Amino acid sequence: MRRILFLASALAFIDAVLFSVLTPMLPSYVSELGLTKAESGLLSSAYPWGAAAAVLPAGFLAQKLGARRLICLGLLAMSAASLLVAWSSNVVVLDVGRFAQGLFGAVIWAGAMAWLMVSVPEDRKGAAIGTAAGAGAIGALIGPAVGTLAGVVGADWLFTGTLLLTLPLCLAVSLSGEGHVPSEIQKVGSVVSAVVSRPVLAAFAYLTVPALGFGCILVLAPLKVHELGGGGALIAAAFIAAGAVEAPLGPLAGHWSDRSGRRVPYLWGLAVFSLALAVMATTNSLVLSIVVIPFGSIGGGLFISPAFAIFSDAAAETGLAQSHAFALSNTAFSVGLALGAFLGGVLAGAEGIGAPYFVLIGAFALLAIFASRGLSGVPERAAAS
């Protein structure tokens, strides 16, 4: 199980890094290719739209091909897409390459998490999900810092260098004989029925709304630090510190949710994250603007693991295959990140940099009320029995 957990975490990390790595690189693409705002927005959103397109296909392929085979195919296709992005100077090809990266990233995520879920005991599911999801959240935070390397080595070599991760992982997965995903394929009608059910739609909200906060911070926190006189190195250090803080919290929060139910750690995470957003919205101190980024990751570390576990619980409740559930969860998180970054930037431009944070705090308060009523306060295994 430990081997599968390590591989699933590594796969989630790479997917998230490749999603968020474009953030600091976008201005250079705009200047080099002469992109309009609409074209730059399309390029920025191509990855999450690719992930959204893979929702149902990824789940069915995981059942038909088996998780390990699907992961290997996804990694090889992701490698090819990365080369396309690396060496293209045409915006249309770049859009296609980023769309393909998102598509195959979702395929990898669905296969990895389905593989993991059939390999862990029920009473350790939350902790396992927390570890893998935490690795993905860390990748989303560290991705922008990695993207700054493009200014040194170039975008072409940066994306080509991802093959040093994807190809060895493909070999490691192919050589692992552990784990099995059932080959029975669900009918499309039963999948759609489960997807639109109340538990799955609620799980989508529990994950997408917090992801809006992550996406907003990825755009607005660097802008705030820059306005206060901080440089790119300081911004990168803050996000790396956030990833280091969040790393151990994923499995701990998952374990907590296994023992006491999903509600308590989820609500605590929302509270801490909301406090961080309030500080980001009101402070004019450079030091506080830096420190609050890793502080906010404490909240993220507390709620992100229960949020992904809630998706798995909803799948079990509705009869949805875990492969479909985690394809959906990947889409929920990706769409939340993309919308948070886009809408946060638009609202900040119109109303000031603090406005998106206050809107998010209000959304989190409503979500907390919804969660306090809708989430169980007892361990999931006890509720199931």
C-alpha positions as CSV (number, residue, x, y, z in Angstrom):
1,M,0.0,0.0,0.0
2,R,2.8,2.4,0.8
3,R,4.3,2.1,-2.7
4,I,0.9,2.9,-4.3
5,L,0.4,5.8,-1.9
6,F,3.8,7.2,-2.8
7,L,3.2,6.8,-6.6
8,A,-0.3,8.3,-6.4
9,S,1.0,11.3,-4.4
10,A,3.8,11.8,-7.0
11,L,1.3,11.7,-9.8
12,A,-1.0,14.2,-8.1
13,F,1.9,16.5,-7.5
14,I,3.1,16.5,-11.1
15,D,-0.5,17.1,-12.4
16,A,-0.9,20.1,-10.1
17,V,2.5,21.6,-10.9
18,L,1.9,21.4,-14.7
19,F,-1.4,23.1,-14.1
20,S,-0.1,26.1,-12.1
21,V,3.3,26.4,-13.7
22,L,2.0,28.7,-16.4
23,T,1.0,31.5,-14.0
24,P,4.3,33.4,-13.9
25,M,5.1,32.5,-17.6
26,L,2.0,34.1,-19.1
27,P,3.4,37.6,-19.3
28,S,6.3,36.4,-21.3
29,Y,4.0,34.5,-23.7
30,V,1.9,37.7,-24.1
31,S,5.0,39.8,-25.0
32,E,6.7,37.2,-27.2
33,L,3.6,36.2,-29.2
34,G,1.6,39.4,-29.0
35,L,-1.4,37.8,-27.3
36,T,-4.5,39.7,-26.7
37,K,-6.2,39.5,-23.3
38,A,-8.7,37.1,-24.8
39,E,-6.0,34.9,-26.2
40,S,-4.0,34.9,-23.0
41,G,-7.2,34.0,-21.1
42,L,-7.8,31.1,-23.4
43,L,-4.3,29.9,-23.0
44,S,-4.5,30.1,-19.2
45,S,-7.8,28.2,-19.1
46,A,-6.9,25.5,-21.7
47,Y,-5.5,23.1,-19.0
48,P,-8.6,23.0,-16.7
49,W,-10.9,22.8,-19.8
50,G,-8.9,19.7,-20.8
51,A,-9.4,18.3,-17.4
52,A,-13.1,18.9,-17.6
53,A,-13.3,17.2,-21.0
54,A,-11.8,14.0,-19.4
55,V,-14.4,13.6,-16.6
56,L,-16.4,10.7,-18.0
57,P,-13.8,9.2,-20.4
58,A,-11.2,8.9,-17.6
59,G,-13.6,7.0,-15.4
60,F,-14.6,4.6,-18.1
61,L,-11.1,4.0,-19.3
62,A,-9.9,3.3,-15.7
63,Q,-12.5,0.5,-15.5
64,K,-11.9,-0.9,-19.0
65,L,-8.1,-0.8,-19.1
66,G,-7.2,-1.0,-15.5
67,A,-5.7,1.7,-13.4
68,R,-2.0,1.0,-13.9
69,R,-2.3,0.7,-17.7
70,L,-4.3,3.9,-17.9
71,I,-1.8,5.8,-15.7
72,C,1.1,4.7,-18.0
73,L,-0.7,5.6,-21.1
74,G,-1.6,9.0,-19.6
75,L,2.0,9.7,-18.6
76,L,3.3,8.9,-22.1
77,A,0.6,11.1,-23.6
78,M,1.4,13.8,-21.1
79,S,5.0,13.7,-22.1
80,A,4.2,14.2,-25.7
81,A,1.9,17.1,-24.9
82,S,4.6,18.7,-22.8
83,L,7.0,18.5,-25.7
84,L,4.3,20.1,-27.9
85,V,4.0,23.0,-25.5
86,A,7.8,23.3,-25.0
87,W,8.8,23.8,-28.6
88,S,5.8,25.6,-30.2
89,S,5.7,29.3,-30.9
90,N,2.2,29.2,-32.3
91,V,-0.6,30.2,-29.9
92,V,-3.1,27.7,-31.4
93,V,-0.6,24.8,-30.9
94,L,0.1,26.1,-27.4
95,D,-3.6,26.0,-26.6
96,V,-3.9,22.5,-28.0
97,G,-0.9,21.4,-26.0
98,R,-2.1,22.8,-22.7
99,F,-5.6,21.3,-23.4
100,A,-4.0,17.9,-23.9
101,Q,-1.9,18.3,-20.7
102,G,-5.1,18.9,-18.8
103,L,-6.9,16.1,-20.5
104,F,-4.2,13.5,-19.7
105,G,-3.5,15.0,-16.3
106,A,-7.1,14.2,-15.4
107,V,-6.7,10.7,-16.8
108,I,-3.6,10.1,-14.6
109,W,-5.4,11.5,-11.6
110,A,-8.5,9.3,-12.0
111,G,-6.4,6.2,-12.5
112,A,-4.1,7.0,-9.6
113,M,-6.8,7.7,-7.1
114,A,-9.0,4.7,-8.1
115,W,-5.9,2.5,-7.8
116,L,-5.2,3.9,-4.3
117,M,-8.8,3.6,-3.1
118,V,-9.0,-0.2,-3.8
119,S,-5.6,-0.7,-2.0
120,V,-6.3,0.9,1.4
121,P,-8.6,-0.2,4.3
122,E,-11.8,1.7,4.8
123,D,-10.6,3.2,8.1
124,R,-7.5,4.7,6.5
125,K,-9.1,6.1,3.4
126,G,-9.2,9.7,4.6
127,A,-5.5,9.6,5.5
128,A,-4.5,8.1,2.2
129,I,-6.6,10.6,0.2
130,G,-5.1,13.4,2.4
131,T,-1.6,12.4,1.6
132,A,-2.2,12.3,-2.2
133,A,-4.5,15.4,-2.3
134,G,-2.0,17.2,-0.1
135,A,0.7,16.5,-2.6
136,G,-1.6,17.9,-5.3
137,A,-2.2,21.0,-3.3
138,I,1.5,21.5,-2.7
139,G,2.1,21.1,-6.4
140,A,-0.5,23.8,-7.1
141,L,1.3,26.2,-4.8
142,I,4.9,25.3,-5.9
143,G,4.0,25.4,-9.6
144,P,4.3,29.2,-9.9
145,A,7.7,29.0,-8.3
146,V,8.8,26.4,-10.8
147,G,7.4,28.6,-13.6
148,T,9.8,31.3,-12.6
149,L,12.6,29.1,-13.8
150,A,11.4,29.6,-17.3
151,G,13.1,33.0,-17.2
152,V,16.4,31.3,-16.6
153,V,16.3,28.1,-18.6
154,G,13.5,29.0,-21.1
155,A,10.0,27.6,-21.4
156,D,11.2,25.0,-24.0
157,W,13.7,23.4,-21.7
158,L,11.4,23.7,-18.6
159,F,8.6,21.7,-20.2
160,T,11.0,19.3,-21.8
161,G,12.5,18.7,-18.3
162,T,9.2,17.3,-17.1
163,L,10.0,14.1,-19.0
164,L,12.6,13.5,-16.2
165,L,9.6,13.0,-13.9
166,T,6.9,11.5,-16.1
167,L,9.0,8.8,-17.8
168,P,10.6,7.3,-14.6
169,L,7.1,7.4,-13.0
170,C,5.7,5.5,-15.9
171,L,8.3,2.8,-15.5
172,A,7.7,2.7,-11.7
173,V,4.0,2.3,-12.2
174,S,4.4,-0.4,-14.9
175,L,6.6,-2.4,-12.6
176,S,4.3,-2.3,-9.6
177,G,2.1,-5.3,-9.4
178,E,0.0,-4.1,-6.4
179,G,-3.6,-3.0,-6.5
180,H,-6.5,-3.8,-8.8
181,V,-9.4,-1.8,-10.1
182,P,-12.5,-3.8,-11.0
183,S,-13.0,-4.1,-14.8
184,E,-16.8,-3.9,-14.7
185,I,-17.9,-0.8,-16.6
186,Q,-20.9,1.2,-15.3
187,K,-23.6,2.2,-17.8
188,V,-23.6,5.9,-18.8
189,G,-27.1,6.3,-17.5
190,S,-26.2,5.2,-14.0
191,V,-23.1,7.4,-14.0
192,V,-25.0,10.4,-15.0
193,S,-27.7,9.7,-12.4
194,A,-25.1,9.5,-9.7
195,V,-23.3,12.6,-10.9
196,V,-26.4,14.7,-10.6
197,S,-27.4,13.3,-7.2
198,R,-27.5,15.4,-4.1
199,P,-24.4,13.8,-2.4
200,V,-22.2,14.2,-5.5
201,L,-23.3,17.8,-6.2
202,A,-22.7,18.7,-2.6
203,A,-19.3,17.1,-2.7
204,F,-18.6,19.2,-5.8
205,A,-19.4,22.4,-3.9
206,Y,-17.3,21.3,-0.9
207,L,-14.3,21.1,-3.1
208,T,-14.9,23.8,-5.8
209,V,-15.6,26.7,-3.5
210,P,-12.4,26.4,-1.5
211,A,-10.5,25.9,-4.7
212,L,-11.7,29.4,-5.7
213,G,-9.7,30.7,-2.8
214,F,-6.5,28.8,-3.9
215,G,-6.9,30.2,-7.4
216,C,-7.5,33.8,-6.2
217,I,-4.4,33.7,-4.0
218,L,-2.3,32.3,-6.8
219,V,-3.0,35.5,-8.7
220,L,-3.6,38.2,-6.1
221,A,-1.1,37.4,-3.4
222,P,1.9,37.9,-5.8
223,L,0.4,41.1,-7.0
224,K,0.0,42.4,-3.5
225,V,3.6,41.5,-2.5
226,H,4.9,43.1,-5.7
227,E,2.9,46.3,-4.9
228,L,4.5,46.4,-1.5
229,G,8.0,46.1,-2.9
230,G,8.6,42.4,-2.8
231,G,10.4,40.6,-5.6
232,G,9.9,37.3,-7.4
233,A,12.3,35.4,-5.2
234,L,10.3,36.5,-2.1
235,I,7.0,35.5,-3.7
236,A,8.5,32.1,-4.6
237,A,9.8,31.6,-1.1
238,A,6.4,32.3,0.4
239,F,4.7,29.7,-1.8
240,I,7.3,27.1,-1.2
241,A,7.0,27.7,2.6
242,A,3.2,27.3,2.1
243,G,3.8,24.0,0.5
244,A,6.1,22.9,3.2
245,V,3.5,23.8,5.9
246,E,0.7,22.0,4.0
247,A,2.7,18.8,3.3
248,P,2.2,17.1,6.7
249,L,-1.3,18.5,7.2
250,G,-2.9,16.5,4.4
251,P,-2.5,13.0,6.0
252,L,-3.1,14.4,9.5
253,A,-6.4,16.1,8.5
254,G,-7.4,12.9,6.6
255,H,-6.6,10.8,9.7
256,W,-8.6,13.3,11.8
257,S,-11.6,13.0,9.5
258,D,-11.4,9.2,9.6
259,R,-11.6,9.3,13.4
260,S,-14.1,12.1,14.0
261,G,-15.9,12.6,10.7
262,R,-15.4,15.0,7.8
263,R,-17.2,18.0,9.4
264,V,-14.9,19.1,12.1
265,P,-11.5,19.4,10.2
266,Y,-13.3,20.8,7.2
267,L,-14.9,23.6,9.2
268,W,-11.7,24.4,11.1
269,G,-9.9,24.6,7.7
270,L,-12.5,27.1,6.4
271,A,-12.2,29.2,9.5
272,V,-8.4,29.4,9.3
273,F,-8.4,30.1,5.6
274,S,-11.0,32.8,6.0
275,L,-8.9,34.5,8.6
276,A,-5.9,34.5,6.2
277,L,-8.1,36.0,3.4
278,A,-9.1,38.8,5.8
279,V,-5.5,39.6,6.6
280,M,-4.6,39.5,2.9
281,A,-7.4,41.9,2.1
282,T,-6.6,44.5,4.7
283,T,-2.8,44.5,5.4
284,N,-0.3,46.9,3.9
285,S,2.6,45.3,5.5
286,L,5.1,43.4,3.3
287,V,6.1,41.1,6.1
288,L,2.5,40.2,7.0
289,S,1.6,39.7,3.4
290,I,4.4,37.1,3.1
291,V,3.7,35.4,6.4
292,V,0.0,35.0,5.8
293,I,0.5,32.9,2.7
294,P,1.9,29.9,4.6
295,F,-0.6,30.6,7.4
296,G,-3.4,30.3,4.9
297,S,-2.0,26.9,3.8
298,I,-2.8,25.6,7.3
299,G,-6.4,26.1,6.6
300,G,-6.0,24.6,3.1
301,G,-4.3,21.6,4.6
302,L,-7.1,21.0,7.0
303,F,-10.0,21.2,4.6
304,I,-8.6,19.8,1.3
305,S,-8.2,16.2,2.5
306,P,-11.7,15.9,4.0
307,A,-13.1,17.6,0.8
308,F,-11.6,14.9,-1.5
309,A,-12.7,12.2,1.0
310,I,-16.2,13.6,0.9
311,F,-16.2,12.9,-2.9
312,S,-15.2,9.3,-2.3
313,D,-17.9,8.9,0.4
314,A,-20.5,10.4,-2.0
315,A,-19.4,7.9,-4.7
316,A,-19.8,5.0,-2.3
317,E,-23.3,6.3,-1.2
318,T,-24.5,6.7,-4.8
319,G,-22.9,3.7,-6.4
320,L,-20.6,5.8,-8.5
321,A,-17.2,4.1,-9.4
322,Q,-14.3,5.6,-7.6
323,S,-12.6,6.2,-10.9
324,H,-15.4,8.5,-11.9
325,A,-15.5,10.1,-8.5
326,F,-11.8,11.1,-8.7
327,A,-12.1,12.3,-12.3
328,L,-14.9,14.6,-11.1
329,S,-12.9,15.7,-8.0
330,N,-9.9,16.6,-10.2
331,T,-12.3,18.7,-12.5
332,A,-13.9,20.4,-9.5
333,F,-10.5,21.4,-8.1
334,S,-9.2,22.5,-11.5
335,V,-12.3,24.5,-12.4
336,G,-12.2,26.2,-9.0
337,L,-8.6,27.2,-9.4
338,A,-9.2,28.5,-12.9
339,L,-12.3,30.5,-12.0
340,G,-10.8,31.8,-8.8
341,A,-7.8,33.1,-10.7
342,F,-9.9,34.6,-13.5
343,L,-12.7,36.1,-11.5
344,G,-10.4,37.3,-8.7
345,G,-8.3,39.2,-11.2
346,V,-11.4,40.7,-12.9
347,L,-12.9,41.8,-9.6
348,A,-9.6,43.1,-8.3
349,G,-9.2,45.2,-11.4
350,A,-12.7,46.7,-11.0
351,E,-13.1,47.1,-7.2
352,G,-9.6,46.8,-5.8
353,I,-7.4,43.9,-4.6
354,G,-9.3,43.4,-1.4
355,A,-12.7,42.9,-2.9
356,P,-12.2,39.3,-4.1
357,Y,-11.0,38.3,-0.7
358,F,-14.2,39.7,1.0
359,V,-16.4,37.9,-1.5
360,L,-14.6,34.7,-0.8
361,I,-15.0,35.1,2.9
362,G,-18.8,35.5,2.4
363,A,-18.9,32.4,0.2
364,F,-16.9,30.4,2.8
365,A,-19.3,31.5,5.6
366,L,-22.3,30.2,3.5
367,L,-20.4,27.0,2.8
368,A,-19.6,26.6,6.5
369,I,-23.3,26.8,7.3
370,F,-24.1,24.3,4.6
371,A,-21.3,21.9,5.8
372,S,-22.3,22.2,9.5
373,R,-25.7,20.8,8.5
374,G,-24.8,18.5,5.7
375,L,-21.6,16.7,6.8
376,S,-21.5,13.9,9.4
377,G,-19.8,14.5,12.7
378,V,-19.1,10.8,13.2
379,P,-16.5,8.5,11.7
380,E,-17.4,7.4,8.2
381,R,-16.9,3.7,9.0
382,A,-19.3,4.1,11.9
383,A,-21.9,5.9,9.8
384,A,-21.6,3.2,7.1
385,S,-22.2,0.4,9.6
